[in-house]
Amino acid sequence: MLHHLSIDLETFSSVPIGKAGAYKYIQSPDFEILLFAYSVDGSPVEIVDLARGEILPEWLYAAVKSPEYIKHAYNAAFEWYCLSKFYGFMLPVNQWRDTMLHGLYCGFTAGLDATGKALGLPAEKQKLAVGKSLIRYFCVPCAPTKTNGGRTRNYPKHDPDKWELFKTYCIGDVVTEMEIDARLSAFPVPDDIEKQWQTDLTINARGVSVDMGMVRGALEIDAASRDSLMEEAVRITGLENPNSIAQLSQWLEKATNTPVTDLRKDTVAAMLESQAVTGYAERMLEIRQELGKTSTKKYDAIEVAVCGDGRVRGLLQFYGANRTGRWAGRLVQVQNLPRTYIGQLPLARDAVRNKESDKLRVLYGSVPDTLSQLIRTSFVASRGNKLVDADFSAIEARVISWLAGEQWRLEVFRTHGKIYEASASQMFGVPIEKIKKGNPEYELRQKGKVAELALGYQGSSGALISMGALKMGIPEEDLSDIVTRWRDANKMIVDLWYSLESAAVSVIQTGAPAGVRGLILAREFDIEHNLDFLTITLPSKRKLYYASPELGANQWGRPSILYRGVNQTTKQWTQLETYGGKLVENVVQAIARDCLAAAIEHLEEAGFPVVFHVHDEVVIDCPESRADLDAVVQIMTQPIPWAADLPLNADGWVGDFFKKD
C-alpha cells in the first residue's frame, strides 16, 4: 500500500538563495537542515528539531528512501535536493510530487501564500505573515554587532520564543501544502506531466558547464570599459554624474537646442538616427547606449550561481508560464539571452578570456556590445564532450496551421518550408518562384514575414508596428491592406479565432462542453471547495485552466471572456480578459510546448542528456563520439502519437559552446 508523506524543511546556508539558486545554496559546506515537519496520510503534523539535536525516527528515515511513500512538498525540487544531500545520494525523483506544480497546472500562481489566498484558504491555513522575518533571523547569516556579541548567525538558543514560533510556522507550511493538494484533488496533474516534471528535476540538477575564465575576463573588461566611458563622459559634459538622467537631459537640451523628454533606450536610438544630433551630443548618446547595456549583468549572474564544479544549475522553472505550461528562465535567464551577430567567435572568446579589451575594440568596435553578444557562449560543453543544439523550425506557425487545418500552409511545411515567401505569394497573388533575391517581387517577402510574425493571433496594424513593420520601411498606410490580405489568405485561422471564442462564451453561459478542431472546452466545478474553471483539453490530453470564468462586455458591446489570473504587469491575482485570438495563442503555444516536452523525454530515453532548453530549442551535452545532429533531429521530428500529421522539422549544430546559428 502506498503512503503519502507531506514534508516541509527549514534550512540554513550562507549562500544567498535568491541570487545563487537552490543548488548552490544546498551545496554550501555550511548548509544544514534545521527543521523537518511531516505528515503521513493526512495525520497531524509532527516536527523534528534537527537544529537542537533531535534525529529522524528510524521509520521516517527509511520512508524518505522508500518507494512505498510518495513524498509531497511545495516546490518539491528544494526538499528533494536538500534531502539528497542529507542522505548522500540522489533520491529517486519518481517518488516525489510537487504541490506547487499542482497549483500552476490549475492556473494558479507560484508561492505558497499567494496560492493559499487565491484558493480562499482560511487565514489559519495560509502561510504565517511573520514567516519571512523568522527565515531572515534563523536561515541566513546575520551582521555582527555589539548587541549580538559579534555573532554571524542566530541559533535557537539566541531567541527560544522565536524558535518555537518558527517551528509553528514550519508545521503551518505542511498544513497549507496538504490543504492546497486536497482542494485541487478533483483536478489532478496527469501522469505524463508528473513524468516531465521529474525529467526537468534531473535536467536542472545536472546543470550546464560554464567557461569561468571567459566570465571573469568579461567582468574585468566590462568594469574597465565602463570606467573609461564614464571618464570620457565627464570630460565631454563636465557633469558630476553623467549617468544621472536629469543632469544629462539638461546638458543634451543645451547641446542640441531641442527638448529631451526622456532617455529611454528607444528614445536614445531615435535621437542618434536624427541628423540634428552631431558632435559631442552624438558621442554622449553613444556612451549612454553603451553604459545602458544591462545584459552584461548576466556574467555577474553566472559568477554568483556557478557551483563548485563549474556548472550552473536550476536555470529553468517547470510550468513557469502557468497559462500555457511553458518553461520560464531562472537565475541567468537563458530564455532572453542577447543574439550574436559578430563573426570569429573563437577569436572573440579568446580575447575576452585573455582580457584583451583593445583587441575587442579594434576587431568589433563597441566593447560592451561585444561582451553582451558573447554571453551565450559562456555555456560550454563538458570536458571531452560536444554540445548538440537542435531547434524546432517555425513551430508555432506549423502548429497553428495544423490546428486550423490551413492546407496551403501545411503543404508549405511538408515541402520547401519557405512560409514568408509563400505567405507573400498568397497575399499578393504573385508566383512564389518570383519572390527571390534580385527580383522586384522580393520586397514582398518583408511584408509576408512581418504578417506571419504579427497576425496569427488576431493582431492588426498595431501588432505589425510592434513587430517592426515601420522600421522595415513598410509605409503605415499599407498596414491595414497587409492585415486584410493575410486574413483573406488564412481564412481557416481566422475561423479558428472566432470559433474558439464563440465556444468559450457558450461553455461559460450554458456549462455544456463544446469541441473546436480537436480541442474540448468545458466548465469544471468542485462545489465543495468553491472551484470553477473553464478548461481546454489539448490534443495531448493536457488541460489549460481558466479560474472563475464569467462573461462581461467588451469595448464593442460583445460578450467578453473574463477569468482570474496573474496580471503580468502588477503580478497581482486579479480578473483578466481574453478573446479568441488570445485563446488561440495560448493553445498554440501550449501544443508547441507539448511537442518540446515529448522531444525532451525521447532524447533523454535515447541517452542524449539535455542540459537546458530555450523556447523550442534543446541543448545537449554528450561525448563527442555520440554528438550526432542527424540522430537528434530524427528523434525531435518523429511523429507524435496525438498529432501524427503535424509536420515537424528541426535543425541545429554541433560545437564547443552555445551560440545562435
Residue pairs with C-beta under 8 A, 6 or more apart in sequence:
1 68
2 68
2 69
2 70
3 40
3 41
3 63
3 68
3 69
3 70
4 40
4 41
4 42
4 69
4 70
4 72
5 38
5 39
5 40
5 63
5 64
5 69
5 70
5 71
5 72
6 38
6 39
6 40
6 45
6 72
6 73
6 174
6 177
6 178
6 181
7 36
7 37
7 38
7 71
7 72
7 73
7 79
7 174
8 37
8 38
8 73
8 74
8 79
8 170
8 171
8 173
8 174
8 177
9 33
9 34
9 35
9 36
9 37
9 73
9 78
9 79
9 82
9 83
9 170
10 33
10 34
10 35
10 135
10 138
10 139
10 166
10 169
10 170
11 26
11 31
11 32
11 33
11 34
11 82
11 139
12 30
12 31
12 32
12 34
12 138
12 139
12 140
12 153
13 25
13 26
13 28
13 30
13 31
13 32
13 139
13 140
14 28
14 30
14 140
14 141
15 24
15 25
15 27
15 28
15 31
16 25
16 140
16 304
17 25
19 301
19 304
19 305
19 331
20 304
20 305
20 331
21 305
21 312
21 313
21 314
21 330
21 331
22 77
22 78
22 81
22 314
23 81
23 204
23 205
23 207
23 307
23 313
23 314
24 305
24 306
24 307
24 313
25 31
26 78
26 81
26 82
26 85
27 85
27 307
27 308
31 82
31 85
32 50
32 51
33 50
33 82
33 83
33 86
34 49
34 50
34 51
34 138
34 139
35 47
35 48
35 49
35 50
35 51
35 166
35 167
35 170
36 47
36 48
36 50
36 56
37 45
37 46
37 47
37 48
37 167
37 170
37 171
37 173
37 174
38 45
38 46
38 47
38 48
38 60
38 174
39 45
39 46
39 174
39 178
40 63
40 69
42 178
45 171
45 174
45 175
47 167
47 170
47 171
48 54
48 55
48 56
48 57
48 60
49 156
49 167
50 56
51 155
51 156
52 156
56 64
63 69
64 71
64 83
64 87
64 91
65 87
65 91
66 95
67 92
67 95
69 95
70 95
70 96
70 97
71 79
71 80
71 95
71 96
71 97
72 96
72 97
72 98
72 99
72 177
72 178
72 181
73 79
73 80
73 96
73 98
73 99
73 177
74 98
74 99
74 100
74 112
74 173
74 176
74 177
74 180
75 98
75 100
75 110
76 96
76 97
76 98
76 99
76 100
76 101
77 98
77 201
77 204
77 314
79 96
80 91
80 93
80 96
80 201
81 205
83 91
84 90
84 91
90 205
93 198
93 201
93 202
94 195
94 198
96 198
96 201
97 189
97 194
98 197
99 177
99 180
99 181
100 110
100 112
100 115
101 189
101 193
101 194
101 197
101 318
101 319
102 180
102 181
102 184
102 188
102 189
103 109
103 110
103 115
103 119
103 180
103 184
104 110
104 319
104 322
104 325
105 187
105 189
105 193
105 319
105 322
105 325
105 543
105 545
106 184
106 187
106 533
106 545
106 547
107 322
107 323
107 533
107 544
107 545
107 546
107 547
107 563
107 565
108 114
108 115
108 118
108 119
108 322
108 547
109 115
109 118
109 322
109 566
109 573
110 322
112 127
112 173
112 176
112 177
112 180
113 126
113 127
114 573
115 180
116 125
116 126
116 127
116 176
116 179
116 180
117 126
117 573
118 547
118 564
118 573
119 180
119 183
119 184
119 529
119 531
120 530
121 176
121 179
121 180
121 183
125 172
125 175
125 176
125 179
126 176
127 169
127 172
127 173
127 176
128 168
128 169
128 172
130 165
130 169
131 169
131 172
131 173
134 162
134 165
134 166
134 169
137 154
137 159
137 162
137 166
138 154
138 155
138 156
138 162
138 163
138 166
141 152
141 153
142 148
142 151
142 152
142 153
142 154
143 152
144 150
144 151
144 152
148 154
148 158
151 158
156 163
182 529
183 526
183 529
183 531
184 531
186 524
186 526
186 529
186 531
187 524
187 526
187 531
187 533
187 543
187 545
190 541
190 542
192 540
192 542
193 325
193 542
195 601
196 318
196 597
196 600
196 601
197 318
197 319
199 600
199 601
199 604
200 316
200 318
200 327
201 318
202 604
203 316
203 600
203 609
203 610
203 611
203 612
204 313
204 314
204 315
204 316
205 313
206 311
206 313
206 609
206 611
207 307
207 311
207 312
207 313
207 314
207 315
207 611
208 311
208 312
208 315
208 379
208 611
208 612
208 619
208 621
209 310
209 311
209 379
209 380
209 381
209 382
209 611
209 621
210 302
210 306
210 310
210 311
210 312
210 378
210 379
210 380
211 349
211 353
211 377
211 378
211 379
211 380
211 657
212 302
212 303
212 306
212 310
213 353
214 349
214 352
214 353
214 374
214 377
214 378
215 299
215 302
215 303
215 306
215 378
216 303
217 352
217 353
217 354
217 355
218 296
218 299
218 352
218 371
218 374
218 375
218 378
219 299
219 300
219 303
220 355
221 352
221 355
221 357
221 360
221 367
221 371
222 296
222 299
222 367
222 368
222 371
224 357
225 290
225 357
225 367
225 368
225 371
226 291
226 368
229 287
229 290
229 291
230 242
230 243
230 291
232 283
232 287
233 239
233 242
233 243
233 284
233 287
233 291
234 242
236 242
236 280
236 283
236 284
236 287
237 247
237 248
237 251
237 280
237 284
239 247
239 248
239 251
240 247
241 247
242 248
242 251
242 284
242 287
243 291
245 262
245 263
248 263
248 284
248 288
249 260
249 262
249 263
251 284
252 260
252 281
252 284
252 285
253 259
253 260
255 279
255 280
255 281
255 284
256 276
256 277
256 281
258 276
260 271
261 267
263 288
265 289
265 292
268 285
268 288
268 289
268 292
269 289
271 277
271 285
272 282
272 285
272 286
272 289
277 285
290 366
290 367
290 368
290 369
291 368
293 368
293 369
293 371
293 372
295 337
295 338
295 372
295 375
296 368
296 371
296 372
296 375
298 332
298 333
298 337
298 375
299 371
299 375
299 378
301 331
301 332
301 333
302 312
302 332
302 378
305 312
305 313
305 314
305 331
305 332
306 312
307 313
312 331
312 332
312 379
314 330
314 331
315 329
315 330
315 331
315 332
315 334
315 612
316 327
316 328
316 329
316 330
316 334
316 612
316 613
317 327
317 328
317 329
317 330
318 327
319 325
319 326
319 327
320 326
320 327
320 328
320 329
320 330
321 327
321 328
322 566
323 544
323 565
323 586
324 544
324 586
324 589
324 590
324 593
325 542
325 544
325 590
325 593
325 594
326 589
326 590
326 593
327 335
327 593
327 613
328 335
329 335
329 336
334 376
334 379
334 612
334 614
335 614
335 615
337 375
337 376
337 614
338 372
338 373
338 375
338 376
339 373
339 660
340 373
340 374
340 376
340 377
340 659
340 660
341 373
342 348
342 364
342 370
342 373
342 374
344 363
345 374
345 377
345 657
345 659
347 363
348 360
348 363
348 364
348 370
348 374
349 374
349 377
349 657
351 357
351 359
351 360
351 363
352 360
352 371
352 374
357 367
360 367
360 370
360 371
361 367
364 370
376 658
376 659
376 660
377 657
377 658
377 659
378 657
378 658
379 387
379 611
379 612
379 619
379 657
379 658
380 387
380 656
380 657
380 658
381 387
381 621
381 655
381 656
381 657
382 621
384 623
384 624
385 621
385 622
385 623
385 624
385 627
386 621
386 622
386 623
386 624
386 627
386 654
386 655
386 656
387 611
387 619
387 620
387 621
387 627
387 654
387 655
387 656
387 657
387 658
388 608
388 619
388 620
388 622
388 627
388 628
388 629
388 632
388 652
388 653
388 654
389 617
389 618
389 619
389 620
389 652
389 653
389 654
389 655
389 658
389 659
389 661
390 617
390 618
390 620
390 629
390 632
390 633
390 636
390 650
390 651
390 652
391 616
391 617
391 618
391 650
391 651
391 652
392 592
392 595
392 596
392 599
392 616
392 617
392 636
392 648
392 649
392 650
393 417
393 649
393 650
393 651
394 413
394 417
394 419
394 649
395 592
395 595
395 596
395 616
395 648
396 456
396 588
396 589
396 592
397 409
397 413
397 419
397 452
397 456
398 413
398 646
398 647
398 648
398 649
399 588
399 591
399 592
399 595
399 646
400 406
400 456
400 493
400 496
400 584
400 588
401 409
401 410
401 413
401 493
402 410
402 643
402 645
402 646
402 647
403 496
403 517
403 518
403 519
403 584
403 587
403 588
403 591
404 490
404 492
404 493
404 495
404 496
404 517
405 492
405 517
406 490
406 492
406 493
407 492
408 422
408 426
409 419
409 422
409 490
410 647
412 418
412 419
412 422
413 419
413 647
413 649
414 647
416 422
417 649
418 432
419 448
419 452
420 445
420 448
420 449
420 452
421 432
421 435
421 436
421 445
421 448
422 432
422 448
423 448
423 449
423 451
423 452
423 486
423 489
424 430
424 435
424 444
424 445
424 447
424 448
424 449
425 431
425 432
425 435
425 444
425 448
426 489
426 490
427 444
427 447
427 448
427 451
427 482
427 485
427 486
427 488
427 489
428 444
428 447
428 485
430 441
430 444
434 441
435 441
435 442
435 444
435 445
435 448
436 442
446 472
446 473
446 474
447 474
447 478
447 482
450 464
450 467
450 468
450 469
450 472
450 474
450 482
451 464
451 482
451 483
451 485
451 486
452 486
453 467
454 463
454 464
454 466
454 467
454 469
455 463
455 464
455 482
455 483
455 486
455 487
456 493
456 584
456 585
456 588
457 497
457 581
457 582
457 584
457 585
457 588
458 497
458 579
458 580
458 581
458 582
458 584
459 466
459 483
459 581
460 480
460 483
461 476
461 479
461 480
461 483
464 474
464 479
464 482
464 483
465 476
465 479
469 479
469 482
470 476
474 482
487 494
493 584
496 516
496 517
496 580
496 584
497 580
497 581
497 583
497 584
498 580
499 516
499 517
499 580
500 516
500 519
500 521
500 580
500 583
500 584
500 587
501 561
501 579
501 580
501 583
502 580
503 514
503 515
503 516
503 521
504 521
504 534
504 549
504 561
504 580
504 583
505 551
505 559
505 561
506 512
506 514
507 513
507 514
507 521
507 522
507 523
507 534
508 523
508 534
508 549
508 550
508 551
508 561
509 551
511 523
513 520
513 521
513 522
513 523
514 520
514 521
514 522
515 521
518 539
519 536
519 537
519 538
519 539
519 587
520 536
520 537
521 534
521 535
521 536
521 537
522 534
522 535
522 537
523 532
523 533
523 534
523 535
523 549
524 532
524 533
524 535
525 531
525 532
525 533
531 547
532 547
532 548
532 549
533 545
533 546
533 547
533 548
533 549
534 545
534 546
534 549
534 561
534 563
535 543
535 544
535 545
535 546
536 543
536 544
536 546
536 583
536 586
536 587
537 543
538 544
538 587
538 590
538 591
538 594
539 591
539 594
539 642
539 643
540 591
540 594
540 598
540 642
541 642
542 590
542 594
544 586
544 587
544 590
546 561
546 563
546 565
546 578
547 563
547 564
547 565
548 563
548 564
548 575
549 561
549 562
549 563
550 562
550 563
551 559
551 560
551 561
551 562
552 559
552 560
552 562
552 577
553 559
553 560
554 560
554 577
554 579
560 577
560 579
561 577
561 578
561 579
561 583
562 575
562 576
562 577
562 578
563 575
563 576
563 578
564 573
564 574
564 575
564 576
565 573
565 574
565 576
566 572
566 573
566 574
567 573
567 574
567 576
578 586
591 643
592 616
594 640
595 616
595 640
595 643
595 646
595 648
596 613
596 616
596 618
598 640
599 618
599 635
599 636
600 610
600 613
600 618
602 635
602 636
602 638
603 610
603 618
603 620
603 632
603 635
603 636
604 610
606 631
606 635
607 622
607 626
608 620
608 622
608 626
608 631
608 632
608 635
609 620
609 621
609 622
610 618
610 619
610 620
611 619
611 620
611 621
612 619
613 619
617 652
618 632
618 636
619 658
620 627
620 632
627 654
629 652
629 653
629 654
632 650
632 652
633 650
633 651
633 652
636 648
636 650
637 648
637 649
637 650
639 645
639 646
639 648
640 646
640 648
652 661
653 659
653 661
